[in-house]
């Protein structure tokens, strides 16, 4: 039986398993909500740390059907396109005072959930941590980073002094939308290109062809944010180049999804940017061309 202080994690992908390992390192007991038929009551979670060390912990697992207690703290780590349906599958198990943290790539899913669950204490998170799954419940930490959490429902904003603390590397911000837009810019510039060319992040800088396209995307992202009056860091291009360098040997999650013919999150990344621009009468020819090329290549979004 979990205590009210334990986190339930919905989504057993790379980010869900990474955050489960972070909580386990703090001697907390997260419970991972999995899809049927994975109905065992526990699993062994393995983490390969950045230094190569392997850690193993037993971790509790439940399904939406076998969950028999109210959820007081929920970390939603599904893909953006699955987030709304996933949280609805356990909506009747959420305690009235449940703290919900959304950790999706891109934008759009957070706003959709905040609107539907406005009576709850809902936060959004933006992270630069990197991870990938070697096998189910076997996660490799691919890059250290920072995580920001901020309120997105009125109830969360009213109770913001009691914001959820996941780890020492999590920072609390009142305006999480700015951080979400910064992460969106990084993903808009990197993810689609790496999926299109099936390349590692670092190759976007080492190939002249890829680098030119990367810079054109960055220029358009900056122009869109300026037109929408969304402040952008002065050194956004440098930030994105640094991400390409620091994760140079990694494949983006979008690239990995495309490789395995899975639906990508691009509708919530470049697609979101395009939709926001269209609503304000702003043209996005570079992002449109990228999405067309991805579609013609058979990449799903």
WOQUI-V843872 format. One record per residue. N is the residue number from 1. PHI is phi as a letter, one per 40 degrees, with the letter a starting at -180 (NA if undefined). Layout:
BEGIN
N,PHI ; N,PHI
END
This chain:
BEGIN
1,NA ; 2,c ; 3,c ; 4,d ; 5,c ; 6,c ; 7,c ; 8,c ; 9,b ; 10,c ; 11,h ; 12,b ; 13,c ; 14,c ; 15,c ; 16,c ; 17,c ; 18,c ; 19,c ; 20,c ; 21,c ; 22,c ; 23,c ; 24,c ; 25,c ; 26,c ; 27,g ; 28,c ; 29,b ; 30,c ; 31,b ; 32,c ; 33,c ; 34,b ; 35,c ; 36,c ; 37,c ; 38,c ; 39,b ; 40,c ; 41,c ; 42,a ; 43,a ; 44,b ; 45,c ; 46,b ; 47,b ; 48,c ; 49,c ; 50,c ; 51,c ; 52,g ; 53,c ; 54,b ; 55,b ; 56,b ; 57,a ; 58,c ; 59,b ; 60,c ; 61,b ; 62,a ; 63,b ; 64,d ; 65,c ; 66,c ; 67,c ; 68,b ; 69,a ; 70,c ; 71,c ; 72,c ; 73,a ; 74,b ; 75,b ; 76,c ; 77,b ; 78,c ; 79,c ; 80,d ; 81,c ; 82,b ; 83,c ; 84,c ; 85,c ; 86,c ; 87,c ; 88,c ; 89,c ; 90,b ; 91,d ; 92,c ; 93,b ; 94,c ; 95,c ; 96,d ; 97,b ; 98,c ; 99,c ; 100,b ; 101,b ; 102,c ; 103,b ; 104,b ; 105,c ; 106,g ; 107,a ; 108,h ; 109,c ; 110,c ; 111,c ; 112,c ; 113,c ; 114,d ; 115,c ; 116,c ; 117,b ; 118,c ; 119,c ; 120,b ; 121,c ; 122,b ; 123,b ; 124,b ; 125,b ; 126,b ; 127,b ; 128,b ; 129,c ; 130,b ; 131,a ; 132,a ; 133,c ; 134,c ; 135,a ; 136,d ; 137,g ; 138,b ; 139,b ; 140,b ; 141,c ; 142,c ; 143,a ; 144,c ; 145,a ; 146,b ; 147,b ; 148,b ; 149,b ; 150,a ; 151,c ; 152,b ; 153,b ; 154,d ; 155,c ; 156,c ; 157,c ; 158,c ; 159,b ; 160,c ; 161,c ; 162,b ; 163,c ; 164,c ; 165,b ; 166,c ; 167,a ; 168,c ; 169,c ; 170,b ; 171,b ; 172,c ; 173,b ; 174,c ; 175,b ; 176,c ; 177,d ; 178,c ; 179,c ; 180,c ; 181,c ; 182,c ; 183,c ; 184,d ; 185,c ; 186,c ; 187,c ; 188,c ; 189,c ; 190,c ; 191,c ; 192,c ; 193,c ; 194,c ; 195,c ; 196,c ; 197,c ; 198,f ; 199,b ; 200,c ; 201,d ; 202,c ; 203,c ; 204,c ; 205,c ; 206,c ; 207,c ; 208,c ; 209,c ; 210,c ; 211,c ; 212,c ; 213,c ; 214,d ; 215,c ; 216,c ; 217,c ; 218,c ; 219,d ; 220,c ; 221,c ; 222,c ; 223,c ; 224,c ; 225,c ; 226,c ; 227,c ; 228,c ; 229,f ; 230,b ; 231,d ; 232,b ; 233,d ; 234,c ; 235,b ; 236,d ; 237,c ; 238,c ; 239,c ; 240,c ; 241,c ; 242,c ; 243,c ; 244,d ; 245,c ; 246,c ; 247,b ; 248,d ; 249,c ; 250,c ; 251,c ; 252,c ; 253,c ; 254,c ; 255,c ; 256,c ; 257,c ; 258,c ; 259,d ; 260,c ; 261,f ; 262,c ; 263,c ; 264,c ; 265,c ; 266,c ; 267,c ; 268,b ; 269,b ; 270,c ; 271,c ; 272,c ; 273,d ; 274,c ; 275,c ; 276,c ; 277,c ; 278,c ; 279,c ; 280,b ; 281,g ; 282,b ; 283,c ; 284,b ; 285,c ; 286,c ; 287,c ; 288,c ; 289,c ; 290,c ; 291,c ; 292,c ; 293,c ; 294,c ; 295,c ; 296,c ; 297,c ; 298,g ; 299,c ; 300,c ; 301,a
END
